Amino acid sequence: MTKKVHVILLTAVFSTLCLVSKAQYVEGASSSDYTDPDKVVLTLEDALKIALSENVSVKVADMEIERSEYSKKGTYASLFPQVSGSGSYQRTIKKQVMYMGGDDEEGGGGMASMFTSALAPLFTAVAQMAAQMGIDFDPTASGGQSQQSSGDGGIAVGRWNTFNAGINASMPLVNVQLWKSIEISGIGVELAVEQARSSRLEMVTQVKQAFYAVLLAKEAFEVYKSVYENAVDNLGQTEKKYKADKASELDYTRAKVNVANAIPNVYQAESQVMLALWQLKAVMGVDLDMNIDVAGSLMDYSDLMFRSIMEGGEAELDHNTTMRQLAIQAEQLAETIKLQQAARLPSLSLGFAYSYNAMTNDFKFSEYKWTPYSYVGLSLSIPIFSGGKNIYNVRTAKIQAQELDLQRINTERQLKIAIRQYLNTMEANMKSFDSAKEAVDMAQKAYDISAKSYNLGKSTLTDLNDAQLALTQSKLAQTQAVYNFMVAKSGLEQTLGDDFIDGNGNVDLDNM
């Protein structure tokens, strides 16, 4: 784990120790909550902090932001000079042949002789150059042949080995397509940031709902545990009456059956608590063997049910992450259309090259004569005809923009429906909670009366069981109403997307 997680866990452990010392003086505190000193009790805030640093989806989203930033920097690099080195070696297999004189020796012999005589100084210069190149050239020979000449009067020129080494550089001066691609890369980083925010929002919702699921499972466990304890107490009372001949064998058997029926419910409820804790640890991104528990109960959140659900009128989707991503994608497509249109515009680039060449017949590197060659120039490229490719690319991008706009309209409609569903669910569970709260009070009163009446022999065990069943159902209904409300509330908060937004409405992945 990271250092941040260790700090959070140490804080939670310290809080747990304080709760242990306080639980010794709190009347009615559950002994099963704080008996394990190694157990780390986490609040919802602690769970969210750990998940923000350990959740896998959050880490992947952050890495995607980093990847997009590197891609953007790579696009910017195209504006700078691109420098590359080169080197080559060539071994001549068959030298080139140069011809001097006419092709027809009979009909053009005189003319060729006059031409040769007139160019005698040139032949002399060529002979000197051939000597420097290691070629034995005799201009008086027929056809200007030499020892390296071809059989039909041509002269073989060049050397066997050619070496070349140099540096090439190029830099775009005017390239509209490149500029647009840089803008698109910047928008891609913005989209990656919004996607990272979407991952965080989804993770927060998952942690909240998993946390509430643990609280619900614990509430159900306490209810079924209470049912089991009541069944055991009733069995004790019935057994005493049975031995005193004040209760029938049927009542005694029913009391034992009630205890037997309560045991599987307790085990199942305890198993649900473990499964809910595993789910919470999974979405938090911590080790599944880590010994944790959650603080508080669902009833602690009941006060939230009576606060204003929506302040300021109808909910808006300004901060919804799906709508924001669609808006960014629409901006990307708009720039993509401009990018495709820019393919019709000319581009201008600057080029430079500097190289050294050497041509020899041997491999005596120390005696090589290296000849430099360099140039600098401008290159203008004007698109003329591409078979209609640019036109089709522009039309494709425009159709994609239209599809995205239709998708945005449909998504907005679906999100508004989802918001109304969340609000209706929250309102319905508020009413259910009020009704269940009254039912719990009345069921508890009815159970107490039935228990006293049964102990006095004025009511039957069946009446007591009915009262116990009504009390169990009302308690479960009350906690279920709170759970459903909080789950719907977390879904509404994710849809509205107010988390990770600063005061100016911009994305801030550290602001929640």
N, C-alpha and C positions, 0 to 999 in steps of 0.2 A: 504493500500500500504506500501511498505517498505520505509525505510529512504532514500535509494538511489533514488527511484522514486520521493520522495518529493524534493530532491535536484535538480533533472533534471527538474521537473516542475517549481520550483522557478526560475531556470535559464531561462527557456523558457518564464515565465511571465515577467521577467526583460527585456528580449530581445523584447517581444511584446510591452512593454511600450516605449522602445526606438524607435521602429518602428512607434508607434502612434505619438510620437512627431516629428519624421522625416516626416511622411506622410503629416503633415500640410503644409510642405514647398515643397513637391515634386509635380510638375505639372503633372496632369493627373493620380494621384493615385486614385485607386478605393475606394470609400467611404464605400463600403460594406465589405471590408477586415478587417478593424480595428475599427469598430464602437462599438463593444462589449468589454468593458474593462475586463470582466470576462473570455473571451475566451483565451485559451492557444494556441499559435501558435507554432507548433513543426516543427523542421527540420527533415530530414531523419535520421540524426545521433541521434537526441533525441528519435525518435520513435524506433530505433533499441536498444538503451540503455534501454529504458523502457521495451521493449519486452523481452530482455535477462534476466530481473529480474522478470517479471510478467507473461510471457507466460506459459500456463499450460503444454504444451508438454516439454518445457525445464525443468520445475520443476520435472516432472515425470522422465525424463531422468537422472537428477541429483540424484533422489532418487534411481533409478536403479543402478547407480554406487555405492552408499552407500550400497545397499543391496548386491551387488556382493562382495564388500570388506568384509562385515560381513561374507558372505558365505566362503570366502577364509580364514579368521581368524578361522572360525569354523573347516575348514579342517586341518589347522595347529594344532589345539587343539588335534587332534588325535595322534600327536606325543608325547604328554605329558602323564604321568601316569593317568589312569582313576581310581579314588577312589570312592568307594561306601560303604555305611553302610547297615547292614542287622540285622534283629531281627525276631525271630520266637518263637511261643509257640505251644506245642503239648499236647493234652490230650489223653492218652492211653485208648482205648475202650476194647481191648482184648490183654493181655500181651503175649509175646512170651514164648514158652515152650521148655525147654531143657531136653533131655533124657539121662540117664546114665544106662548102662547095656544092655543085649541081648534082642532080641524080643521074643525068644522062652524060656519060663520059664521052661518047662519040659525037653527038650533036652539039654538046655544050662544052667540049674540051677547050676550044680556044677562048671561049668566054670565061671559063673557069680559070684558065691560065692567066688571063688579063686580070681577073678578079683577085687571084692569089698574088700576082705581082703588085697590084695596087695596095693590097693589105699586108704587104711584107712587114712593115713596122709593127702592125698589130700581131702578126704571127710571132715576131721576136719577143714582144711583151708577153704573149701567151706562153712561149717557151720558158721565159724566166719565171713566170708564175707556176708553171708545171714543175720546174726544177725545185722551187721552194716547197711544193706539195709532194715532192718525191716521185714525180712522173717523168719518165724519159720521153720527151716530146721532140719530134723532128718535123718542122714545118715543110721541109723539102720533100718529105716522103709522099708517096701517092696517097691523095686523100687526107694528108695530115695524120697518117697513122703513127702510132708509137708502140712501144712494147706493151702498153696497157690499152691499146686501141682495139676496137672490134674489127672483125674481118672485112666489113663493108665500108671502111673508111671513117668510122666514128671514133671519137675519143672518149674513153671511160674516165669520168671525173669523180671526185670525192675521196673520202678516206674510210677506212674500215670501222673505226670506232668513233662514236659521237656521244659526248657527255653534255648534260644540261642541268643547271640548278638555278632556281630563282624564287622570287616572292611576288605574289599577285595580291592586289587589294581592290576592293570595289565598295562603293557607298551610294545608297539611293539619295537622290536630291529631291526629286518630285515623284511621289508614288502615292496616289490617293487611296488605293486599295490597302496599302500597308498602314496608312494612318487610320483607316476605318477598322482594320483588324485589331489595332491597338485599343481603340475605343471599345470594341466588342470584348476584348480580354478583360478590360476594367469592369465592364458590366458583369462578366462571368465571376469575378471575385465578389461583387456585390450579391450575386445570386447564391454563391457558396456560403456567404455569411448568413443570408436569410434561411438557407437550408439547414445550417447549423443551429439557428434559432428554432427552426421547426423541430429538429431532433431534441433540443432541450425542452421545448414545450410538451412534446409527446412523452419524454422521460418524466417530467414533473407530474404530468397527469397519471402516468403509470405508478409512480411512487405514491402519490396521494391515494389512489384507489387501492393499491396493495396495502397501504397503511390502514385505511379504513376497513379493509377486509380482515386484517388481523384483529382490529378492535371488535368487529362484528363476531368473529369466531370466538374471541374471548368472552364476549357478552353471552353468546349461546352456551358456551361451556359453563359459565357461572349459573345460568338458568337451569341447565340440566343437572348440574351438580347440586343446586338447591332442591330440585325435584327429587334427586336421589336421597339427599339427607332427610327431606320430609318423609319419603317413603320408608326410610329406616326408622325414623321416630314413630311413624304410624304403626310399623310392624312391631316395635317394642310395646307400644300401648295395647295393640290388639293381642299380642302374646300374653300380656298380663291379664287382660280380660278373659282370654280363652282359658287360661289356667284357673281363673277364678269363676269359670262357668258363666261369665257375663257377656261373652261373645261366642258366636257360632264358629264351627270349624270352617264354614264357607268364608266368613269374614277373615279368619286367620289365613286361609289359603290365598284369598285375594290379596291380602297384605304382602305375603311372600312373593306373589306374582308381580305385584307393583314394583317391589325392589328388584326382581330379576329383569323386568322390562326397563327399568331406569339405568341399569348398568351399561348396556350397549350404547345408549344415547350419550352417556358420559364419555365412553371410549371414543366414539365417533366424533364428538365435539372436540375432544382433546387432539385427535388426529387432524381435524380441520384447522386447529390453531397451528400445529406444526407445518402443515402444508402452506398456510397463509404466510407464515414466517419465512419459509423457503422461497416463496414467490417474492416477498419483499426483499430478501437478500439478493435474489437473482436480478431484479430490476435496479437495485442499488449498485450491483457490480462487485460485491464482496464475497468472501469465501462462504460457501453454504454451511460449513461446519462451525462458523462463528456463532458464539452463544449470545444472542441478542433478545431483547424484548421491547415492546413499545409502551410508552407512557400514556396515561390518561385513559379515557373511555369515550364511547360514542356520545354519551350524554353531555360530555363537555362541549360538544359542538351543537347541542340543541338550541343554544341561544342564537346561533347564526341563522336559524330558520325563521326568526321573527324580525330580522333586519330587512332593510329595503333591498330587494333582489336587483332591481335595475334602477339606477339613479340617472336622471337626465333624460328620461324618455326611452325611445326604442334603441335597441342595441345597434351599434355600427360595426362595420367590418374593416375599418381603417387599419387596424393592427393585426388582422387575420393573416397568418403566415401563408396560407394557400393563395389568397388574393394578392398578396405582395409578390409572391413568386411569379404569378401569372403576369403581373404588371412589369416585372423585370424582364421576363421572357418576351413580352410584347416590345419592350424597348430594344432588346437584342435583335428581334426580327426586323424592326424598323431600320436599325443600323446595318443589318445584313442586306436588306434591299438596296441601301445606298452603296454598300460594298460591291454588290453585283453590278449596279449601274456604273460604278467607277471603273469597271473592267474595260469600258469603251474609251477611257481617257488615256492620253499619252503618258509615258513615264520617262524620267530622265535620271541617269546614273553616272557616276564618276568612276573611272577605272584607271589603274596604275599597275605597271609590271616592271620588274627589274630582274634580269637573268644573266648568267654567264654560260658561254658555250666553248667547247673545245673539241677539235676533230683531229685524230691521230691514227696512225697505222700500228702503233705499239702500245704498251702499257707502262711506259716510263713516265709516271705521274709527275715527277719533279721537273720534267722538261716540257710539260704541257704549256701551251699558250692559250690562256683564257680570254675570250672576247666578250666584253659586256654588251648588253642590249637592254634598253628600257624605253618606256613610253608612258604617257599620261593622256587621257582623252575622255570625252563625253559620249555617252551612248543614249540615243533617243529611240524609244520604241513606240510606234503608233499602230494601234490595232486597226486593221482594215476589214478583215472578214474572218469569221470563226464558225461559219455554218449555222448561225442563229443560236449558238450556245449561250451567249450572254442574255439574250432576250428570254430564253426559256428559264434560265436561272432566276431572273428577276420575277417572272410570272410564278415560278414555284415558291419563291419566298413570300410573294403577296398572298398566295393561296394559304400558306402556312399561317400568315398573320390573320387572315379571315377565320381560319379554323380556331386559332387561339382566342379570338374575340368571342366566338360562339361558345367555346369552352368556358370562358370567363363568365358569360351571362348565366350559363347553366350552373356553374359552381356557386355563384352568388345566390342563385335561387335555392339551391340545396342547403347552403349554409344558413340562410334565413329560416328555412324549415326546421333545421336542426336546432337553432336557437329557440324557436317557439316550442319545440318538443322538450328541450331542457327546462324551459320556464314552466311549461305545463306539468312536467314531472315533479319539479320542485314545489309547485303550488299544491299538487295533489298529495304529496307526502307531508307537507305542512298540515293539511287537514287531517291526514291519517294519523299524524303524531298527536294532534290535539285529541282526536277520538281515542287513540290507544292509551294516552295518558290517563284519561278519565276511566277507561276500561281497566287499567292496572290498579288504580285506586279502589274501584268497586270490587274487582276480583280479589285483591288482597284482603279487603274487608270481609268479603264473602268466605274466603278460605279461613280466616281467623275465626269467624263465627262457626263455620262447619267443624273446625278442629276442636273448639271448645265444646260444641254440642256432641261431637263424637266421643270426646273424653268423658262427658257426663252421661253418655248413653242415650242422648236424645235424637241422634241422627245416625244414619248407617255409613258404612265405609264407602259405599257407592256415591253418596252425597259428597263425601270428602274428596273422593277421586275426581268427581266432576268439577268441584271447586279448584282443585289443583290443576286440572287440565285447562280450565278457563284462565287461571292466573299465568300459566306457562305461555299460552298462546298470546295473551295480551302483552306480556313482557317482550316476547320475540317480535311481535308486531310493532312495538314501540321502537326497539332498536333497529328493526329493519327499515322503518320509516326514516330514521335519522341517516342510516347508511345510504339508502336510495337518494335522499336529498343531497348528501355530500358528494356522492358519485356524479349525480347530474350537475352539481355545482362545479366540480372539477372539469367536467366535459365542457360546460359553458365557458369557463375561464380559458380553456385551451382554444375554443373557437374564437373568442374575442381577442385572444393573443396579447393581453396587456403586459405580460411578463417580458423581461429583457428588452424593455423600451425605456429610453431616457426621457427627460422632461420635454425635449424637442421632437419626440416621436421617432427618433432614430434608433437603430438596433444597437443595443449594448449588451453583449453576452455576459457581462459581469453584474448587470443590474437586474435584480429580481425583487 
